[in-house]
């Protein structure tokens, strides 16, 4: 049996000017907000794309208006 492919995303928080790149552990989206937990996370400054730091896990719950999610290839 093969392990399912891990879904990787870029999650940008426009308010914080940060982009989080990681593996989706949990994601729930409603009409108003997004609740996401990522693992194996790398954090970048959104405006410059400069790498800042890494962390094992990150969770975020915010209004959809300030979050942008993009699938990583």
Secondary structure by P-SEA (a helix, b strand, c coil): ccccbbbbbbbbcccccbbbbccccbbbbcccbbbbbbccccccccccccccccccccccccccccbbbbbcc
